[in-house]
């Protein structure tokens, strides 16, 4: 039976799935990744850590399912977006990658915003500090000698492609997050490239996510028991590939993503920019499709941070503790902006805040307020989409946070809309990457390739709790507005 591999290079872990032609997961592996913060607003990872993690995960799968590995015909890639991978003439990383939540290029982003709304519409959103282009401008100014040695630029998943195939390529959905892509035409934007003084020869070639980008190198194939000639698909940015994984490819299909970051994603059949609302209008990972996103920098990472601050109890235990004592909205408010925020604030200085602590506050109170803070941020994103003309009536939910029915119910209550949970929804991007791998073989018109996976449950909002959360959401908004000037002042 023909099999496919999906690789998802996330921020917290590299995940690899082995999937057969019936879309049954035959084996899975996950290897954690570490992030470093060497300076204020900085967030970096070692590029070689990515490849070591992927090697480890593929090796585990090869040991667990060697017969299925020998039937693999194609590999798909998914990865965290926006990072900067600078390579020298020998294809070696020149420095750690600056990640999507690195805020050091805020001044450069502000400078690029002055290029005007027409360019922002073409590129899908105004320039933001975490995007690749502002960071390249920052590097050219703060590390000019290193930048001068750069011979090629890649995105995280494309560094894995380079190791697998020797090819330097990317796809429109991942390139969409660089602030260098002409979204309607799905090509590099000459105007944006010129605006940061970049040599266009440094950019990788573009290939659609479902098209072949190269062949696995013979030595890699032998190491993992793959047959010769395994194709590597173009792949895509993790959010868009997550959409492929749950069939969110047709116009208006939506999902909530709950991974390290969070999103509300809506598929579109055309490029529909709304830059004035900081809605991200990007290419999808499927040819002829686009998307709109409310992109949040803080998702399940907020829960992990609170767990660490309160004694490192296992997350399932903390969630069970909150659920057992839950009686309604928390008396606390948490601003969950550990890494600043994008939609709708464009505020790299914003930070986490706990408001309302008393001597009676418990760990469960703090965890509940953190969960609610992420839910309120999603509501901010939902409203930004609506002001831009995109109304979301229901959505799927994917990512590691989707494992928690309690949190999903809370988000359904705050958003006041139904949410669908899927079998394997926490594996959305890796599963979507395996689907892109299958499509890269060509000639497969089977309608189930991009179908929605089995829905395990549709969670309806509780009307009384939706009403109870409404004033707390407004208080959450007022608290951010009051503190925004203080965030900027504290960063001076």
Secondary structure, 3 states (H helix, E strand, C coil): CCEEEEEEECCCEEEEEEEECCCCEEEEEEEECCCECCCCCCCEECHHHHHHHHHHHHHHHHHHCHHHHCCEEEEEEEECCCCEEEECCCCCECCCEECCCCCCCHHHHHHHHCCCHHHHHHHCCCCCCCCHHHHHHHHHHHCHHHHHCCCEEECHHHHHHHHHHCCCEECHHHHHHHCCEECCCCEECHHHHHHCCCCHHHCCEECCCCCEEEECCHHHHHHHCCCCCCEEECCEEHHHHHHHHCCCCCCCCEEEEECCCEEEEEEECCCCCEHHHCEEEEECCCCCCEEEEEEECCCHHHHHHHHHHCCCCCHHHHHHHHHHHCCCCCCCEEEECCCCECCCCCECCCCEEEECCCCCCCHHHHHHHHHHHHHHHHHHHHHHHHHCCCCCCEEEEECHHHHCHHHHHHHHHHHCCEEEEECCHHHHHHHHHHHHHHHCCCCCCCHHHHCCCCEEEEECCCHHHHHHHHHHHHHHHHHHHHHHHHHHHHCC
